[in-house]
Amino acid sequence: MGRPTGFDWTERGDGTVVVTHRGRTAATLRGPRAAKFLAEAESGDAQLVMARWTGAYRFGNERTARAHPRNR
């Protein structure tokens, strides 16, 4: 599985954070969750943080794993 890419985030004037993935809204965070996200995104790998917060970090091997004999 490769590194996550295509994520971007925007902080609005009211403190809301909108996370997008390839131009489409993936998550909208408000209040304490938005503040926690901003602190984490600014201190680490922002792409990985956004992938974890939106739940999009698992893309990659699900299709091949579904066809594995053990998972039938």
Secondary structure by P-SEA (a helix, b strand, c coil): cccccbbbbbbccccbbbbbcccccccccccaaaaaaaaaaaacaaaaaaaaaacccccccaaaaaaccccc
